[in-house]
Amino acid sequence: MTQSVSATPVVQSVDPQTEQAKGKRAYPAKPRAVYLMGTCLVDSFYADAGLDAIRLLEGQGVQVIFPQSQTCCGQPAYNSGYDDEARSVARVQLQAFAADIPVVVMMGSCAGMVHKEYPALFAGQPEQADAEALAARTYEFSEFLVNVLHIEQQLSDAADQSALRVALHTSCSARRGMGVAAEHKALVENLPGVQLVEPERVAECCGFGGTFAVKQPAISAAMAADKASAIAATNCKRLVSADCGCLMNIGGTLEKQGRAVKTQHLASLLYERLSGKASGQEGK
């Protein structure tokens, strides 16, 4: 992916204390600029989704900064118990996203790592205050669109309102870690012409789980097979998710099963429907 803009970001202060009691978040007003954390999988395998996200945000009048120095959030090492190695990777992100503007993350698992785990990872470290501040201004993609930009209120004017049957998969991290399943659903079900169908056991894990799929491949494959079969049983034409690991896992299993179900990141679905353009196609 290329950087959308190279100018110095327009800084708008975000109160580090954005957490309220019982996990409720207080959301800021619409900012003039945001960072986009593309994540490893978006950058390597779903670059069009990253570009679609940039165009969606810019279409809302928000300047998008994509730091070229960003790398992995450190989650694989952290989940495997390698805290020192995770901190080494995470320090790069503290520097890459240093300006006091919101960070929009395209995967719930990576958003959860930064928002939920960075404060614990850096507790007692010299970077503790920076990690806590970054965590406070980090938002999962759908969370930001709904709770900050209120984009779901504009979906009725989508350029593409043709009929489409869609199944939605919300990852474990997005659903239980970040608590944004409702935001995912609101974005999809408010698109004119889109019929949102719900597979059986919709809240179950697809079996990816990052390093879990490597450590427990047989269990992971069985979980993915169950999930793919449930999705195919809805007769949907498209599977949408905001977590690329899940998309790769379920999509590969659907293909292996011979299912004709297209997989797509949520950002690309929204861009296509709102703009009437194909994913990755310049909308200006």
C-alpha positions as CSV (number, residue, x, y, z in Angstrom):
1,M,0.0,0.0,0.0
2,T,1.1,3.5,-0.6
3,Q,0.8,6.4,1.7
4,S,-2.4,8.4,1.1
5,V,-0.8,11.7,2.1
6,S,2.6,12.8,3.1
7,A,1.8,16.1,4.7
8,T,2.3,16.7,8.4
9,P,-0.9,15.5,10.1
10,V,-3.4,18.0,11.4
11,V,-3.3,17.3,15.1
12,Q,-6.5,17.2,17.0
13,S,-6.2,16.4,20.7
14,V,-7.8,13.2,22.0
15,D,-8.3,12.9,25.7
16,P,-6.2,9.9,26.9
17,Q,-9.0,9.0,29.4
18,T,-11.5,7.8,26.8
19,E,-12.5,4.8,28.9
20,Q,-15.6,5.1,31.1
21,A,-16.7,2.7,33.8
22,K,-17.5,-0.9,32.8
23,G,-15.7,-0.7,29.6
24,K,-17.8,2.0,27.9
25,R,-16.0,4.3,25.6
26,A,-16.5,8.0,25.2
27,Y,-16.0,8.8,21.5
28,P,-14.5,12.1,20.2
29,A,-16.0,14.4,17.7
30,K,-15.2,13.9,14.0
31,P,-11.4,14.5,13.7
32,R,-9.7,16.3,10.9
33,A,-7.0,13.6,10.5
34,V,-6.5,9.9,11.5
35,Y,-3.8,7.3,11.2
36,L,-4.7,4.1,9.4
37,M,-3.2,0.9,10.8
38,G,-3.4,-1.4,7.9
39,T,-2.2,-4.6,9.7
40,C,0.1,-7.2,8.2
41,L,-2.6,-9.2,6.5
42,V,-4.2,-6.1,4.9
43,D,-0.9,-4.9,3.7
44,S,0.3,-8.3,2.3
45,F,-3.0,-9.9,1.1
46,Y,-5.8,-7.4,1.1
47,A,-4.2,-4.2,-0.2
48,D,-7.4,-3.2,-2.1
49,A,-9.3,-3.2,1.2
50,G,-6.7,-0.8,2.6
51,L,-7.2,1.5,-0.3
52,D,-11.0,1.2,0.0
53,A,-10.7,2.1,3.7
54,I,-8.6,5.2,2.9
55,R,-11.1,6.3,0.2
56,L,-14.1,5.8,2.6
57,L,-12.4,7.9,5.3
58,E,-11.3,10.6,2.9
59,G,-14.8,10.7,1.5
60,Q,-15.9,11.7,4.9
61,G,-13.5,14.7,4.9
62,V,-10.9,13.0,7.1
63,Q,-7.2,13.2,6.2
64,V,-5.7,9.8,6.3
65,I,-2.1,9.2,7.3
66,F,-0.6,5.7,6.6
67,P,2.8,5.6,8.3
68,Q,5.3,3.6,6.1
69,S,7.2,2.5,9.2
70,Q,4.2,0.6,10.7
71,T,4.7,-3.2,11.1
72,C,3.1,-6.0,13.1
73,C,1.3,-5.0,16.3
74,G,3.2,-7.7,18.2
75,Q,0.2,-9.9,18.8
76,P,1.7,-13.3,17.7
77,A,4.6,-13.0,20.0
78,Y,2.4,-11.7,22.9
79,N,-0.1,-14.5,22.5
80,S,2.7,-17.0,22.6
81,G,4.1,-15.6,25.8
82,Y,7.1,-13.7,24.4
83,D,6.5,-10.4,26.1
84,D,10.0,-9.0,25.4
85,E,9.8,-9.7,21.7
86,A,6.2,-8.3,21.6
87,R,7.4,-5.1,23.2
88,S,10.2,-4.8,20.7
89,V,7.7,-4.9,17.9
90,A,5.2,-2.7,19.6
91,R,7.8,0.0,20.2
92,V,7.9,0.5,16.5
93,Q,4.1,1.2,16.5
94,L,4.5,3.7,19.4
95,Q,6.8,5.7,17.2
96,A,4.9,5.3,14.0
97,F,1.6,6.5,15.5
98,A,3.0,9.1,17.8
99,A,0.9,12.1,16.8
100,D,-2.1,12.7,19.1
101,I,-4.8,11.8,16.5
102,P,-7.1,8.7,16.3
103,V,-5.7,5.4,15.0
104,V,-8.2,3.4,12.9
105,V,-7.3,-0.3,12.8
106,M,-8.7,-2.6,10.0
107,M,-8.8,-5.8,12.1
108,G,-10.4,-6.4,15.4
109,S,-7.6,-8.6,16.6
110,C,-4.9,-5.9,16.0
111,A,-7.2,-3.2,17.4
112,G,-7.7,-5.3,20.5
113,M,-4.0,-5.8,20.9
114,V,-3.2,-2.1,20.9
115,H,-6.3,-0.9,22.7
116,K,-6.6,-3.7,25.3
117,E,-3.1,-5.2,25.7
118,Y,-0.6,-2.5,25.1
119,P,-1.2,-0.9,28.6
120,A,-0.5,-4.2,30.3
121,L,2.4,-5.1,28.0
122,F,4.2,-1.8,28.8
123,A,3.2,-1.5,32.5
124,G,6.2,-0.4,34.5
125,Q,8.2,0.3,31.3
126,P,9.5,3.7,30.2
127,E,6.9,3.7,27.4
128,Q,3.9,3.1,29.7
129,A,2.4,6.5,29.3
130,D,2.8,6.5,25.5
131,A,1.3,3.0,25.3
132,E,-1.7,4.0,27.4
133,A,-2.3,7.2,25.3
134,L,-2.1,5.2,22.0
135,A,-4.5,2.6,23.4
136,A,-7.0,5.3,24.3
137,R,-7.1,6.7,20.8
138,T,-7.2,3.4,18.9
139,Y,-10.4,2.3,17.3
140,E,-11.5,-0.7,15.3
141,F,-12.6,0.2,11.8
142,S,-16.4,-0.4,12.1
143,E,-16.3,1.2,15.6
144,F,-14.9,4.4,14.2
145,L,-17.2,4.5,11.3
146,V,-20.3,4.1,13.4
147,N,-19.5,5.8,16.7
148,V,-17.3,8.7,15.5
149,L,-18.3,9.3,11.8
150,H,-21.9,8.0,12.1
151,I,-21.6,6.8,8.5
152,E,-24.5,4.3,8.9
153,Q,-26.8,7.3,8.6
154,Q,-25.6,7.9,5.1
155,L,-25.9,4.4,3.8
156,S,-29.4,4.9,2.4
157,D,-27.9,7.0,-0.4
158,A,-25.5,4.2,-1.6
159,A,-24.9,4.4,-5.3
160,D,-25.2,0.6,-5.7
161,Q,-28.5,-0.7,-4.3
162,S,-28.7,-4.0,-6.2
163,A,-29.8,-7.1,-4.4
164,L,-27.0,-9.0,-2.6
165,R,-27.3,-11.8,0.0
166,V,-24.5,-11.4,2.6
167,A,-23.3,-13.4,5.6
168,L,-21.3,-11.5,8.2
169,H,-18.5,-13.0,10.3
170,T,-17.4,-11.0,13.3
171,S,-14.1,-12.3,14.7
172,C,-13.7,-13.4,18.3
173,S,-11.4,-10.4,19.0
174,A,-13.9,-7.9,17.5
175,R,-16.9,-9.5,19.1
176,R,-15.6,-10.3,22.6
177,G,-12.4,-8.3,22.8
178,M,-13.5,-5.0,21.3
179,G,-17.3,-5.5,21.6
180,V,-18.1,-4.2,18.2
181,A,-20.3,-6.9,16.7
182,A,-23.3,-4.5,16.7
183,E,-21.3,-1.9,14.7
184,H,-20.4,-4.5,12.1
185,K,-24.1,-5.6,11.8
186,A,-25.3,-2.0,11.6
187,L,-23.1,-1.2,8.7
188,V,-24.1,-4.2,6.6
189,E,-27.8,-4.3,7.4
190,N,-28.3,-0.6,6.6
191,L,-27.0,-1.0,3.1
192,P,-29.9,-0.8,0.7
193,G,-30.4,-3.9,-1.4
194,V,-28.2,-6.0,1.0
195,Q,-29.9,-8.9,2.7
196,L,-28.0,-9.9,5.8
197,V,-28.3,-13.6,6.7
198,E,-27.0,-15.1,9.9
199,P,-25.4,-18.6,9.9
200,E,-25.9,-21.0,12.7
201,R,-23.7,-20.6,15.7
202,V,-22.7,-17.2,14.4
203,A,-20.6,-16.3,17.4
204,E,-18.4,-19.4,17.2
205,C,-14.7,-19.1,16.4
206,C,-13.6,-19.9,12.8
207,G,-10.5,-21.7,14.1
208,F,-7.9,-19.2,13.0
209,G,-6.8,-17.6,16.2
210,G,-3.4,-16.6,14.9
211,T,-0.9,-19.0,16.4
212,F,-3.7,-21.4,17.4
213,A,-4.1,-22.5,13.8
214,V,-0.3,-23.4,13.7
215,K,-0.2,-25.1,17.1
216,Q,-3.5,-27.0,16.7
217,P,-4.0,-27.5,12.9
218,A,-6.4,-30.4,13.1
219,I,-8.7,-28.7,15.6
220,S,-8.5,-25.4,13.6
221,A,-9.3,-27.2,10.3
222,A,-12.4,-28.8,11.9
223,M,-13.6,-25.5,13.3
224,A,-13.2,-23.8,9.9
225,A,-15.0,-26.6,8.2
226,D,-18.0,-26.3,10.5
227,K,-18.0,-22.5,10.1
228,A,-17.7,-22.7,6.3
229,S,-20.6,-25.2,6.1
230,A,-22.8,-23.1,8.2
231,I,-22.1,-20.0,6.0
232,A,-22.7,-21.9,2.8
233,A,-26.1,-23.2,4.2
234,T,-27.4,-19.6,4.2
235,N,-27.1,-19.5,0.4
236,C,-25.3,-16.2,0.7
237,K,-23.3,-14.8,-2.3
238,R,-20.7,-13.1,-0.2
239,L,-19.0,-13.5,3.2
240,V,-17.9,-10.3,4.7
241,S,-15.7,-9.7,7.7
242,A,-13.4,-7.0,9.1
243,D,-10.7,-9.6,10.1
244,C,-8.5,-10.8,7.3
245,G,-7.2,-13.8,9.2
246,C,-10.8,-15.1,9.5
247,L,-11.5,-14.3,5.8
248,M,-8.4,-16.3,4.7
249,N,-9.2,-19.2,6.9
250,I,-12.9,-19.4,6.1
251,G,-12.4,-18.5,2.5
252,G,-9.8,-21.1,1.9
253,T,-12.1,-23.7,3.5
254,L,-15.0,-22.6,1.4
255,E,-12.9,-23.0,-1.7
256,K,-11.7,-26.4,-0.6
257,Q,-15.3,-27.5,-0.1
258,G,-16.2,-26.3,-3.6
259,R,-18.5,-23.5,-2.4
260,A,-19.2,-20.5,-4.6
261,V,-19.0,-17.8,-1.9
262,K,-16.9,-14.7,-2.5
263,T,-15.1,-13.3,0.6
264,Q,-14.6,-9.6,1.2
265,H,-13.3,-7.2,3.8
266,L,-16.1,-4.9,5.2
267,A,-14.2,-1.8,3.9
268,S,-14.5,-3.1,0.4
269,L,-18.2,-3.9,0.6
270,L,-18.9,-0.4,1.9
271,Y,-16.7,1.3,-0.7
272,E,-18.3,-0.7,-3.5
273,R,-21.9,0.0,-2.4
274,L,-21.4,3.7,-1.5
275,S,-19.4,4.6,-4.6
276,G,-20.7,2.2,-7.2
277,K,-17.1,1.4,-8.0
278,A,-15.3,-2.0,-7.9
279,S,-13.1,-2.6,-4.9
280,G,-9.7,-1.0,-5.4
281,Q,-10.9,1.3,-8.2
282,E,-10.3,5.0,-7.8
283,G,-13.5,6.7,-7.0
284,K,-12.6,10.3,-7.7
